[in-house]
Amino acid sequence: MERLYSWVALTALSVVILAALVDQLPASRRGGQENYAIATASISLIFGFLLTLGHVVDSLGNLIIGNVIESALATIVMGLWVVAIAFIQNPQNDIATTNTGTAEIILYANLYFFSWLTFLVAVYIVGTSFQDVFRFGPKFSQWVLLLTASVVLMSTSISVKEEICSNDNAPMTCDRTQYAIAVGAIGMVIAFLAVVASIMDKMGRTMEIGATLLSTILYFFGVIFLTSASGPASSLGNMYFSVWGGCFASFALLVGVLFPNAGRSSQQSSGGGNDNVGNTLEEDNI
């Protein structure tokens, strides 16, 4: 039942994004990318409703919930959204965002925010279902999120680089856009290798510390350089959210690998305190 709310959220978000796409993209304006985005939202809605129904109807749930079928359907949805989010959020397509020459701005708030939410919910469902079905580690979802943030940061930076760097009055913004491309590319490679290593259960502690430390340093300076007044991510947009998302994901992974027993220690301390109270009560009764 843990993923019931996630599938319900995916269904509801798909309805919103489908309506926003149809509203923003009349038939005369639709091309291959626009039709793909609408088809993705429709498939996401169908799969979300089917899996939601599976949590309510036992006979259906026994077939598709908590097994390879649910993981496969979740993977299909996420895979479709990986491409759709690139089409919807590409400033050159003028669907959810556009580029003014020096910064990226949001054109349609519903398309922008709800397409991101739908995609992130799909990523979360894949991570949790893979953990349950294939017994992947708890950090699998965090690495997938870091991979997603890196892909978005790199692709968005590449799409706006030419227009930004053609502006002679913004040389520093151009340099920082190139840094964003480098951060996205390196972060993507690190996260992809970590995802593969997690799947194969080959992620050693030394490798994990090195990967998370490098990613954290790159994204930390990325936040400083890219979101400053002269950076390409100074306003709300894909670059802004992706660099902050990559920074938070990297930091969470780094803290997790440096202090793996922090949560357990507090729980054990609480448990130990309860045991001591219990022992004291037993002694008093005697």
VMD Tcl script that draws the C-alpha trace (Angstrom):
set ca {
  {0.00 0.00 0.00}
  {3.04 2.29 0.26}
  {2.91 3.24 -3.43}
  {-0.87 3.69 -3.60}
  {-0.56 7.40 -2.87}
  {2.25 7.72 -5.42}
  {0.14 6.14 -8.16}
  {-2.83 8.33 -7.19}
  {-0.56 11.38 -7.38}
  {0.75 10.28 -10.77}
  {-2.81 9.88 -12.06}
  {-3.91 13.29 -10.82}
  {-0.80 15.05 -12.08}
  {-1.15 13.39 -15.48}
  {-4.68 14.77 -15.79}
  {-3.43 18.30 -15.04}
  {-0.46 18.12 -17.40}
  {-2.55 16.58 -20.19}
  {-5.10 19.39 -19.91}
  {-2.30 21.99 -19.84}
  {-0.64 20.51 -22.93}
  {-3.89 20.45 -24.91}
  {-4.57 24.04 -23.83}
  {-1.07 25.33 -24.65}
  {-0.63 23.36 -27.89}
  {-3.50 23.70 -30.36}
  {-3.62 21.16 -33.18}
  {-2.13 23.65 -35.66}
  {0.99 24.04 -33.52}
  {1.65 20.39 -32.78}
  {4.61 18.58 -34.27}
  {6.36 15.34 -33.39}
  {7.66 16.55 -30.03}
  {4.34 18.05 -28.98}
  {2.40 14.92 -29.93}
  {4.93 12.79 -28.04}
  {4.44 14.87 -24.88}
  {0.64 14.52 -25.13}
  {0.94 10.76 -25.74}
  {3.26 10.43 -22.72}
  {0.80 12.23 -20.45}
  {-2.01 9.99 -21.74}
  {-0.06 6.77 -21.15}
  {1.00 8.02 -17.73}
  {-2.65 8.67 -16.89}
  {-3.73 5.18 -18.06}
  {-0.96 3.36 -16.19}
  {-1.46 5.47 -13.08}
  {-5.19 4.72 -13.00}
  {-4.56 0.99 -13.65}
  {-2.06 0.68 -10.78}
  {-4.29 2.73 -8.48}
  {-7.13 0.37 -9.27}
  {-4.81 -2.55 -8.57}
  {-4.37 -1.34 -4.99}
  {-8.14 -1.29 -4.52}
  {-9.20 -4.46 -6.38}
  {-7.44 -7.47 -4.84}
  {-7.81 -9.74 -7.86}
  {-6.10 -7.17 -10.08}
  {-3.57 -6.23 -7.42}
  {-2.40 -9.81 -7.07}
  {-1.40 -9.71 -10.74}
  {0.30 -6.33 -11.06}
  {1.22 -4.98 -7.61}
  {4.53 -5.59 -5.85}
  {6.12 -7.60 -8.66}
  {8.04 -7.27 -11.91}
  {4.93 -6.04 -13.75}
  {4.59 -2.98 -11.52}
  {8.31 -2.24 -11.86}
  {8.10 -2.63 -15.64}
  {5.12 -0.29 -15.96}
  {6.79 2.25 -13.69}
  {9.98 2.04 -15.77}
  {8.02 2.60 -18.99}
  {6.35 5.69 -17.52}
  {9.65 7.10 -16.28}
  {11.38 6.36 -19.59}
  {8.66 8.17 -21.51}
  {8.88 11.16 -19.19}
  {12.66 11.36 -19.50}
  {12.18 12.29 -23.16}
  {8.93 14.24 -22.70}
  {10.42 16.47 -20.00}
  {13.26 17.37 -22.36}
  {10.74 18.43 -25.04}
  {8.44 20.32 -22.67}
  {11.20 22.11 -20.76}
  {13.41 22.95 -23.74}
  {13.45 26.78 -23.99}
  {13.83 26.57 -27.76}
  {10.42 24.89 -28.06}
  {8.58 27.69 -26.22}
  {6.25 25.22 -24.51}
  {6.89 25.67 -20.79}
  {9.94 27.93 -20.87}
  {11.75 30.30 -23.22}
  {15.10 32.05 -23.34}
  {15.44 35.83 -23.34}
  {19.07 35.81 -24.44}
  {20.54 36.16 -20.96}
  {18.18 34.06 -18.81}
  {15.57 31.32 -18.96}
  {12.00 32.29 -18.01}
  {8.80 30.32 -17.39}
  {6.06 30.73 -19.98}
  {3.34 28.47 -18.60}
  {3.51 27.74 -14.86}
  {1.16 24.74 -14.94}
  {3.17 23.03 -17.66}
  {6.45 23.86 -16.01}
  {5.75 22.78 -12.44}
  {3.32 19.93 -13.05}
  {5.46 18.27 -15.72}
  {8.36 18.32 -13.26}
  {6.20 16.96 -10.45}
  {4.88 14.18 -12.69}
  {8.39 13.22 -13.72}
  {9.71 13.22 -10.14}
  {6.80 11.08 -8.94}
  {7.57 8.60 -11.74}
  {11.24 8.51 -10.68}
  {10.22 7.95 -7.05}
  {7.90 5.08 -7.98}
  {10.64 3.38 -9.99}
  {13.10 3.74 -7.13}
  {10.77 2.34 -4.47}
  {9.43 -0.49 -6.64}
  {12.95 -1.58 -7.61}
  {13.98 -1.54 -3.95}
  {11.06 -3.80 -3.06}
  {11.17 -6.18 -6.01}
  {14.90 -6.40 -6.70}
  {16.14 -5.53 -3.19}
  {18.25 -2.57 -4.30}
  {19.80 -0.37 -1.63}
  {17.95 2.63 -0.16}
  {20.30 5.08 -1.95}
  {19.21 3.88 -5.39}
  {16.47 6.53 -5.62}
  {18.89 9.29 -4.57}
  {21.35 8.33 -7.30}
  {18.53 8.29 -9.85}
  {17.49 11.79 -8.74}
  {21.09 13.01 -9.05}
  {21.28 11.48 -12.52}
  {18.05 13.23 -13.49}
  {19.23 16.61 -12.17}
  {22.52 16.26 -14.04}
  {20.86 15.36 -17.34}
  {18.48 18.32 -17.07}
  {21.26 20.73 -16.10}
  {23.47 19.64 -18.98}
  {20.73 19.56 -21.64}
  {19.27 22.94 -20.62}
  {22.71 24.56 -20.52}
  {23.54 23.24 -23.97}
  {20.24 24.52 -25.41}
  {20.78 28.09 -24.13}
  {24.57 28.30 -24.53}
  {24.63 29.54 -28.12}
  {22.18 32.36 -27.48}
  {23.86 33.43 -24.23}
  {27.39 33.30 -25.61}
  {26.39 35.28 -28.71}
  {25.68 38.22 -26.39}
  {28.91 40.23 -26.19}
  {27.72 41.96 -23.03}
  {27.57 38.75 -20.99}
  {30.98 37.03 -21.16}
  {30.82 35.92 -17.51}
  {27.36 34.41 -18.02}
  {28.73 32.49 -21.00}
  {31.64 31.11 -18.95}
  {29.29 30.04 -16.18}
  {26.99 28.35 -18.69}
  {29.97 26.31 -19.86}
  {30.66 25.39 -16.24}
  {27.04 24.27 -15.92}
  {27.51 21.97 -18.92}
  {30.64 20.49 -17.32}
  {28.91 19.97 -13.96}
  {25.93 18.31 -15.63}
  {28.13 16.04 -17.74}
  {30.39 14.94 -14.86}
  {27.43 14.53 -12.52}
  {25.62 12.44 -15.12}
  {28.60 10.09 -15.54}
  {29.09 9.76 -11.77}
  {25.41 9.10 -11.10}
  {25.06 6.65 -13.99}
  {28.06 4.61 -12.83}
  {26.71 4.69 -9.27}
  {23.27 3.47 -10.42}
  {24.88 0.60 -12.33}
  {27.14 -0.22 -9.37}
  {24.11 -0.18 -7.05}
  {22.22 -2.54 -9.33}
  {25.19 -4.93 -9.44}
  {25.89 -4.46 -5.72}
  {29.46 -3.36 -6.48}
  {29.44 0.05 -4.78}
  {32.37 0.05 -2.36}
  {32.67 2.60 0.43}
  {35.80 4.26 -0.98}
  {34.22 4.58 -4.41}
  {31.02 5.96 -2.91}
  {32.86 8.57 -0.80}
  {34.90 9.72 -3.80}
  {31.87 9.94 -6.10}
  {29.64 11.77 -3.63}
  {32.42 14.16 -2.53}
  {33.27 15.13 -6.11}
  {29.62 15.60 -6.98}
  {28.98 17.69 -3.86}
  {31.94 19.99 -4.58}
  {30.92 20.50 -8.22}
  {27.29 21.24 -7.38}
  {28.20 23.45 -4.41}
  {30.23 25.76 -6.63}
  {27.55 25.34 -9.29}
  {24.99 26.89 -6.94}
  {27.39 29.76 -6.17}
  {28.30 30.53 -9.79}
  {25.09 29.71 -11.63}
  {22.50 31.27 -9.33}
  {24.42 34.52 -8.76}
  {23.30 37.78 -10.40}
  {25.61 37.18 -13.37}
  {24.83 33.45 -13.64}
  {22.52 31.83 -16.20}
  {20.34 30.37 -13.40}
  {19.66 33.62 -11.55}
  {15.92 33.35 -12.27}
  {13.51 30.44 -11.75}
  {13.88 27.83 -14.46}
  {15.27 24.41 -15.28}
  {18.87 25.35 -14.57}
  {17.96 26.91 -11.22}
  {16.01 23.91 -9.92}
  {18.33 21.29 -11.40}
  {21.50 22.76 -9.89}
  {19.84 23.08 -6.48}
  {18.36 19.58 -6.80}
  {21.75 18.14 -7.70}
  {23.34 19.95 -4.76}
  {20.78 18.61 -2.26}
  {20.97 15.06 -3.67}
  {24.78 15.07 -3.59}
  {24.88 16.43 -0.04}
  {22.34 13.86 1.17}
  {24.38 11.05 -0.38}
  {27.61 12.39 1.14}
  {26.10 12.65 4.63}
  {24.67 9.16 4.25}
  {28.02 7.60 3.37}
  {30.03 9.54 5.98}
  {27.57 8.90 8.82}
  {25.83 5.64 7.90}
  {24.86 4.75 11.47}
  {23.62 8.13 12.63}
  {19.94 7.22 12.39}
  {20.46 3.76 13.81}
  {22.37 5.10 16.81}
  {19.53 7.40 17.81}
  {17.00 4.60 17.39}
  {19.15 2.21 19.41}
  {19.59 4.84 22.11}
  {15.83 5.26 22.33}
  {15.36 1.52 22.38}
  {18.03 1.14 25.00}
  {16.34 3.75 27.15}
  {13.07 1.86 26.94}
  {14.83 -1.37 27.86}
  {16.36 0.27 30.92}
  {12.96 1.57 32.01}
  {11.52 -1.90 31.54}
  {14.30 -3.50 33.57}
  {13.80 -0.96 36.36}
  {10.08 -1.67 36.51}
  {10.74 -5.40 36.63}
  {13.18 -4.92 39.51}
  {10.65 -2.77 41.38}
  {7.99 -5.44 40.94}
  {10.34 -8.06 42.35}
}
mol new
graphics top color blue
foreach p $ca { graphics top sphere $p radius 0.5 }
foreach p [lrange $ca 0 end-1] q [lrange $ca 1 end] { graphics top cylinder $p $q radius 0.2 }
display resetview
